[in-house]
């Protein structure tokens, strides 16, 4: 499937997406594969890897301190989009999985604004 710009415009973004770049595991038919998470929201994520599963495939996306069942909703040769079966906290997922956030993990989330 080719994911065109027109299709991207039709894809309504109801939840804010957070650009990121961390390694995670995608489990497809009980077989793990390494993927890169390109962005994440409360209800989905965009992944990069070769040999991604087809549209409609149920998968599990797993990383540090999270795993979530999802369905592949679009796919190109090198990327795919997931729709999560439950909400996740995207900033917490990024905080736990991006190596550069290590100092913030040690602070227990002390990076948040205090008003």
Z-matrix of the N, CA and C atoms (Angstrom, degrees):
N
C 1 1.444
C 2 1.511 1 109.38
N 3 1.301 2 117.08 1 134.84
C 4 1.452 3 122.25 2 175.72
C 5 1.514 4 107.98 3 -97.39
N 6 1.302 5 116.28 4 127.90
C 7 1.463 6 121.53 5 -178.66
C 8 1.518 7 106.83 6 -97.24
N 9 1.321 8 117.27 7 100.50
C 10 1.456 9 122.03 8 -174.77
C 11 1.524 10 111.93 9 -81.90
N 12 1.323 11 115.28 10 167.09
C 13 1.470 12 120.48 11 176.34
C 14 1.520 13 110.15 12 -64.15
N 15 1.327 14 116.48 13 -36.33
C 16 1.469 15 119.46 14 178.47
C 17 1.531 16 110.51 15 -62.77
N 18 1.323 17 115.88 16 -41.77
C 19 1.472 18 119.19 17 177.87
C 20 1.517 19 110.38 18 -64.93
N 21 1.323 20 116.30 19 -37.71
C 22 1.465 21 119.64 20 178.93
C 23 1.527 22 110.52 21 -63.35
N 24 1.329 23 117.20 22 -40.18
C 25 1.467 24 120.29 23 178.78
C 26 1.515 25 111.20 24 -66.01
N 27 1.335 26 117.33 25 -34.10
C 28 1.460 27 120.58 26 179.21
C 29 1.521 28 112.41 27 -73.35
N 30 1.338 29 116.04 28 -20.62
C 31 1.458 30 121.20 29 -179.48
C 32 1.521 31 108.98 30 -74.17
N 33 1.318 32 116.93 31 96.90
C 34 1.456 33 121.26 32 -177.30
C 35 1.520 34 110.19 33 -68.96
N 36 1.322 35 115.40 34 130.21
C 37 1.460 36 121.67 35 -179.72
C 38 1.522 37 108.61 36 -98.75
N 39 1.304 38 115.68 37 97.65
C 40 1.456 39 120.10 38 -179.66
C 41 1.519 40 112.26 39 -83.76
N 42 1.305 41 117.50 40 -18.74
C 43 1.460 42 121.26 41 -178.83
C 44 1.521 43 109.29 42 -125.54
N 45 1.323 44 115.74 43 141.71
C 46 1.455 45 120.65 44 179.58
C 47 1.521 46 110.34 45 -61.15
N 48 1.320 47 115.45 46 134.31
C 49 1.461 48 121.20 47 177.16
C 50 1.513 49 108.89 48 -101.28
N 51 1.326 50 115.18 49 140.84
C 52 1.454 51 121.49 50 -179.36
C 53 1.527 52 108.49 51 -112.22
N 54 1.341 53 117.88 52 114.09
C 55 1.463 54 120.18 53 177.70
C 56 1.525 55 109.73 54 -62.98
N 57 1.311 56 115.84 55 140.48
C 58 1.457 57 120.24 56 -179.83
C 59 1.521 58 108.43 57 -155.58
N 60 1.287 59 116.83 58 -177.69
C 61 1.463 60 121.91 59 177.38
C 62 1.527 61 107.70 60 -162.15
N 63 1.329 62 115.90 61 87.64
C 64 1.461 63 119.19 62 177.48
C 65 1.519 64 109.64 63 -138.66
N 66 1.333 65 115.00 64 156.28
C 67 1.456 66 121.32 65 179.50
C 68 1.525 67 109.89 66 -80.97
N 69 1.319 68 115.27 67 142.51
C 70 1.457 69 121.78 68 176.23
C 71 1.528 70 107.68 69 -146.28
N 72 1.310 71 115.71 70 174.73
C 73 1.454 72 121.39 71 178.15
C 74 1.517 73 108.87 72 -113.20
N 75 1.311 74 115.91 73 129.84
C 76 1.462 75 121.81 74 173.77
C 77 1.523 76 106.82 75 -106.15
N 78 1.313 77 115.95 76 122.92
C 79 1.462 78 120.24 77 -179.07
C 80 1.522 79 107.83 78 -102.40
N 81 1.334 80 114.45 79 118.70
C 82 1.460 81 122.52 80 -177.87
C 83 1.519 82 107.33 81 -124.10
N 84 1.326 83 117.45 82 119.70
C 85 1.467 84 121.06 83 -177.98
C 86 1.527 85 111.56 84 50.87
N 87 1.334 86 115.53 85 44.74
C 88 1.471 87 123.55 86 178.33
C 89 1.523 88 113.87 87 66.75
N 90 1.337 89 117.81 88 11.67
C 91 1.464 90 121.93 89 178.83
C 92 1.519 91 108.71 90 -112.88
N 93 1.346 92 117.37 91 124.68
C 94 1.464 93 120.14 92 -179.88
C 95 1.529 94 112.41 93 -80.94
N 96 1.328 95 114.74 94 145.63
C 97 1.465 96 120.12 95 171.94
C 98 1.521 97 108.18 96 -139.29
N 99 1.322 98 116.73 97 144.36
C 100 1.447 99 122.57 98 179.81
C 101 1.524 100 109.31 99 -79.74
N 102 1.330 101 116.62 100 132.29
C 103 1.460 102 122.43 101 177.64
C 104 1.519 103 109.09 102 -133.32
N 105 1.334 104 116.51 103 164.97
C 106 1.462 105 123.32 104 171.46
C 107 1.515 106 106.78 105 -110.12
N 108 1.310 107 117.29 106 132.00
C 109 1.461 108 121.75 107 176.89
C 110 1.523 109 106.89 108 -90.42
N 111 1.331 110 116.33 109 116.99
C 112 1.466 111 121.91 110 -177.34
C 113 1.508 112 113.70 111 -89.92
N 114 1.327 113 116.07 112 -32.01
C 115 1.462 114 120.47 113 171.22
C 116 1.513 115 108.80 114 -157.67
N 117 1.339 116 114.61 115 162.11
C 118 1.455 117 119.62 116 -178.15
C 119 1.521 118 109.23 117 -147.87
N 120 1.320 119 115.15 118 145.92
C 121 1.465 120 122.01 119 174.51
C 122 1.525 121 107.53 120 -133.96
N 123 1.317 122 116.57 121 -176.19
C 124 1.471 123 120.11 122 178.31
C 125 1.529 124 111.33 123 -61.50
N 126 1.331 125 117.08 124 -31.71
C 127 1.464 126 120.22 125 -172.03
C 128 1.520 127 115.52 126 -116.72
N 129 1.336 128 118.46 127 4.59
C 130 1.451 129 117.77 128 -178.77
C 131 1.513 130 113.44 129 -174.25
N 132 1.333 131 114.80 130 178.74
C 133 1.459 132 121.08 131 -179.64
C 134 1.517 133 109.71 132 -154.60
N 135 1.339 134 115.40 133 157.64
C 136 1.452 135 122.11 134 172.20
C 137 1.523 136 107.49 135 -110.45
N 138 1.322 137 116.03 136 130.11
C 139 1.456 138 122.43 137 -177.27
C 140 1.514 139 111.07 138 -117.24
N 141 1.337 140 116.15 139 152.55
C 142 1.455 141 122.91 140 174.77
C 143 1.523 142 109.37 141 -123.53
N 144 1.325 143 116.60 142 132.57
C 145 1.471 144 122.93 143 174.32
C 146 1.522 145 107.26 144 179.71
N 147 1.300 146 115.78 145 166.15
C 148 1.461 147 121.29 146 172.81
C 149 1.520 148 108.37 147 -88.67
N 150 1.317 149 117.39 148 146.97
C 151 1.453 150 121.32 149 174.37
C 152 1.517 151 115.10 150 71.23
N 153 1.316 152 116.30 151 33.42
C 154 1.468 153 120.06 152 -179.89
C 155 1.527 154 110.89 153 -68.01
N 156 1.335 155 117.01 154 154.98
C 157 1.471 156 120.11 155 -178.97
C 158 1.526 157 112.14 156 -71.12
N 159 1.306 158 116.18 157 162.43
C 160 1.456 159 122.30 158 -177.46
C 161 1.519 160 113.77 159 -78.78
N 162 1.315 161 114.21 160 166.39
C 163 1.462 162 121.84 161 178.31
C 164 1.529 163 109.37 162 -57.84
N 165 1.330 164 116.15 163 136.52
C 166 1.453 165 122.17 164 179.70
C 167 1.514 166 114.55 165 93.02
N 168 1.336 167 117.67 166 -8.67
C 169 1.459 168 121.31 167 -179.56
C 170 1.530 169 110.26 168 -74.97
N 171 1.319 170 116.99 169 132.91
C 172 1.461 171 121.50 170 174.71
C 173 1.516 172 108.15 171 -87.12
N 174 1.335 173 116.12 172 132.10
C 175 1.459 174 122.90 173 -175.31
C 176 1.525 175 109.30 174 -136.53
N 177 1.338 176 115.41 175 173.24
C 178 1.460 177 121.54 176 170.19
C 179 1.521 178 106.69 177 -124.40
N 180 1.330 179 116.74 178 127.73
C 181 1.456 180 122.27 179 174.45
C 182 1.522 181 106.85 180 -101.05
N 183 1.341 182 116.34 181 125.17
C 184 1.465 183 120.65 182 -176.02
C 185 1.522 184 110.46 183 -131.68
N 186 1.327 185 114.80 184 141.43
C 187 1.454 186 122.26 185 175.95
C 188 1.509 187 108.54 186 -149.70
N 189 1.321 188 116.77 187 -160.48
C 190 1.455 189 121.21 188 177.83
C 191 1.525 190 109.15 189 -67.50
N 192 1.309 191 117.63 190 122.41
C 193 1.467 192 124.41 191 174.01
C 194 1.524 193 114.26 192 63.55
N 195 1.332 194 118.77 193 22.95
C 196 1.463 195 119.63 194 172.43
C 197 1.522 196 110.60 195 -158.77
N 198 1.303 197 115.40 196 151.20
C 199 1.457 198 123.17 197 165.21
C 200 1.519 199 106.29 198 -153.07
N 201 1.323 200 114.92 199 142.72
C 202 1.457 201 119.56 200 -175.99
C 203 1.526 202 109.80 201 -147.12
N 204 1.318 203 115.39 202 136.02
C 205 1.466 204 121.13 203 174.67
C 206 1.522 205 106.85 204 -76.96
N 207 1.329 206 115.83 205 141.24
C 208 1.457 207 120.96 206 -177.26
C 209 1.522 208 109.98 207 -149.81
N 210 1.324 209 114.96 208 167.73
C 211 1.460 210 122.27 209 174.63
C 212 1.520 211 108.32 210 -121.56
N 213 1.333 212 117.02 211 137.09
C 214 1.465 213 121.74 212 175.56
C 215 1.526 214 107.68 213 -72.28
N 216 1.350 215 116.43 214 123.50
C 217 1.468 216 120.14 215 -177.27
C 218 1.515 217 113.47 216 -109.03
N 219 1.323 218 118.02 217 -17.64
C 220 1.462 219 121.94 218 171.82
C 221 1.518 220 107.99 219 -155.05
N 222 1.335 221 115.54 220 159.28
C 223 1.462 222 119.86 221 -177.18
C 224 1.515 223 110.21 222 -155.74
N 225 1.340 224 115.54 223 140.77
C 226 1.459 225 122.90 224 168.32
C 227 1.523 226 106.57 225 -120.85
N 228 1.333 227 117.62 226 -172.33
C 229 1.469 228 120.22 227 178.62
C 230 1.520 229 112.55 228 -63.44
N 231 1.336 230 117.68 229 -28.38
C 232 1.460 231 119.60 230 -173.36
C 233 1.522 232 115.28 231 -126.00
N 234 1.316 233 118.01 232 0.46
C 235 1.471 234 120.62 233 -177.82
C 236 1.530 235 110.32 234 -147.93
N 237 1.330 236 114.65 235 161.88
C 238 1.462 237 119.77 236 173.53
C 239 1.518 238 109.46 237 -152.08
N 240 1.316 239 114.74 238 160.88
C 241 1.450 240 121.18 239 176.77
C 242 1.508 241 110.14 240 -114.33
N 243 1.328 242 115.90 241 137.84
C 244 1.460 243 121.61 242 178.83
C 245 1.517 244 110.27 243 -111.26
N 246 1.321 245 115.37 244 145.53
C 247 1.458 246 122.69 245 169.48
C 248 1.525 247 106.26 246 -112.32
N 249 1.345 248 116.19 247 116.15
C 250 1.458 249 120.66 248 -177.89
C 251 1.525 250 110.90 249 -72.14
N 252 1.311 251 116.50 250 148.98
C 253 1.457 252 121.91 251 177.18
C 254 1.527 253 112.33 252 -82.99
N 255 1.342 254 117.09 253 -10.25
C 256 1.465 255 122.38 254 174.74
C 257 1.519 256 107.65 255 -148.28
N 258 1.310 257 116.41 256 159.18
C 259 1.462 258 121.12 257 177.85
C 260 1.531 259 110.81 258 -67.93
N 261 1.333 260 114.89 259 148.27
C 262 1.458 261 121.44 260 169.67
C 263 1.528 262 107.37 261 -124.88
N 264 1.304 263 116.72 262 164.82
C 265 1.467 264 122.15 263 174.02
C 266 1.526 265 106.94 264 -95.65
N 267 1.343 266 118.42 265 97.94
C 268 1.467 267 120.22 266 -172.20
C 269 1.523 268 114.65 267 -59.42
N 270 1.317 269 118.13 268 -40.08
C 271 1.461 270 118.86 269 179.95
C 272 1.522 271 111.90 270 -66.60
N 273 1.318 272 117.14 271 -34.62
C 274 1.460 273 120.32 272 176.32
C 275 1.535 274 110.48 273 -67.77
N 276 1.325 275 117.04 274 -40.28
C 277 1.467 276 120.78 275 177.31
C 278 1.527 277 109.59 276 -60.90
N 279 1.330 278 117.56 277 -46.35
C 280 1.466 279 120.93 278 178.60
C 281 1.519 280 110.01 279 -62.14
N 282 1.312 281 116.62 280 -46.35
C 283 1.472 282 121.03 281 -178.86
C 284 1.529 283 111.60 282 -57.48
N 285 1.324 284 117.26 283 -38.11
C 286 1.462 285 121.36 284 -178.18
C 287 1.527 286 113.80 285 -81.25
N 288 1.342 287 117.94 286 -18.79
C 289 1.462 288 119.87 287 -170.08
C 290 1.518 289 116.10 288 -115.82
N 291 1.306 290 119.27 289 -18.38
C 292 1.464 291 121.18 290 -179.65
C 293 1.528 292 108.32 291 -88.75
N 294 1.335 293 117.85 292 119.03
C 295 1.460 294 120.76 293 -175.78
C 296 1.531 295 113.55 294 -54.00
N 297 1.322 296 117.55 295 -36.07
C 298 1.458 297 121.38 296 -179.03
C 299 1.528 298 112.09 297 -64.83
N 300 1.333 299 117.55 298 -14.18
C 301 1.458 300 121.64 299 -179.03
C 302 1.529 301 112.07 300 -90.54
N 303 1.334 302 117.62 301 8.54
C 304 1.453 303 121.57 302 -176.22
C 305 1.533 304 112.79 303 -55.12
N 306 1.327 305 116.66 304 -41.60
C 307 1.470 306 119.51 305 179.78
C 308 1.519 307 110.94 306 -61.99
N 309 1.327 308 117.15 307 -36.84
C 310 1.456 309 120.72 308 179.60
C 311 1.525 310 111.59 309 -71.15
N 312 1.339 311 117.75 310 -33.84
C 313 1.459 312 120.17 311 175.80
C 314 1.525 313 109.66 312 -62.10
N 315 1.330 314 115.91 313 -42.47
C 316 1.462 315 120.14 314 -178.89
C 317 1.523 316 111.28 315 -66.29
N 318 1.334 317 116.68 316 -29.31
C 319 1.465 318 120.85 317 179.27
C 320 1.522 319 111.23 318 -82.85
N 321 1.320 320 116.97 319 -5.42
C 322 1.469 321 119.85 320 179.54
C 323 1.504 322 112.93 321 69.68
N 324 1.323 323 116.84 322 33.94
C 325 1.453 324 119.56 323 177.61
C 326 1.515 325 113.03 324 87.77
N 327 1.330 326 117.62 325 18.22
C 328 1.448 327 121.96 326 -178.62
C 329 1.518 328 114.50 327 -65.31
N 330 1.307 329 117.86 328 -2.74
C 331 1.469 330 122.22 329 -179.93
C 332 1.515 331 111.78 330 -76.09
N 333 1.320 332 118.59 331 -14.27
C 334 1.450 333 120.83 332 -177.89
C 335 1.517 334 110.86 333 -67.50
N 336 1.302 335 114.73 334 146.49
C 337 1.455 336 121.22 335 178.49
C 338 1.526 337 110.18 336 -64.14
N 339 1.294 338 116.47 337 136.26
C 340 1.463 339 121.49 338 176.45
C 341 1.512 340 107.93 339 -109.90
N 342 1.330 341 115.91 340 116.99
C 343 1.473 342 120.00 341 -177.68
C 344 1.492 343 110.87 342 -105.91
